[in-house]
């Protein structure tokens, strides 16, 4: 498994899925309508910024915008390198 050491306010997220492209009434949305929907990921590594470390921890599930971050593939896994401010929320279960 790859090891990450992000700098400053960067967060590395393993992409785990995207929001449903179907309405609650069962209507399937075309791909073009769902492009702005946020995606989900699991935090793999957190940068060194003190404020960032207080807000996000490794293992947290987060939601981020469809076009946020820089996508990289390492060892056949998709990751995103996000700026802290690109994360919309931490999912609390």
N, C-alpha and C positions, 0 to 999 in steps of 0.2 A: 504494500500500500504506500502511496505517495505521502510525503510529509510536507506540510506547508508552514511557512513562517511569514505571514503578511506583515507589512510595515504600516505604521501610523494608524490611519482610520480605515484600513482595508479589512474586509471580511471574506473568507473563502467559504463558499456554500456548495454542497453537493445537491444537484438538482434532483428533486424527488417527485415532482409532478406539476400539473397546472390545474387551474380551476376548471370546473365543469363547463363544457360548452353546450349545455342544455338547460332550458329554463325550468322552473319548478313545475310548470304545467306540462312538461314533456316535449316542448318544441326544441328541436335541434338547431342550434345557431350555425350558420355557415362560418367557415374558417376566418373570413374577413371580419366578421362581427366580433369574434373572440380574441383578436390579436392584441387588444389593449388590456385583457384580463391579467391579473397578477399571477405569479407562479409561486410554488412552494419549494423550500429547500431546507436542508439540515446543515447547521453551522459546523464546519470542520476545523476552522482556525480563525482566531481573532487577532487583530493588530495590537500594537503596543500602546495606543492612545488611552490615557487613564479614564476618560469619560466613556469611551467605547467599552472598556472592560467592565464597567459598572452596569451597562445596559444589556449586553449580549454575552452569552456563554457558549462554549463548545457544546454541541448536542441540542441546542435550541432549534425549534422549527420556526422558520421565518417566511414571511410573504414579501415578495418584491415585484416590481413592474416587469412586464414582458420584455422590454428592451433595456433593462438595467444591466449594468456590469459588463464584464468581458468574459466570454465563454471560452473555456479551454478543455481539451480532452487529454487526460493522462491515464495511461494504463486502462484504456477502454471505458473510463468513467467520465461523465460530464460534470464540470465544476464551473462556478461563476466566481469571479473576483469582483466584489462589490465595494463601493464606497459606503460608509456607515449611513449616510443620508439617503441612500437608495433603498434601504430596507423600510418597508411600510409598517410592519408590526411583527412582534414575536407572538407565536401561537401559544396560548396558555391552555393546558388541558386539565 
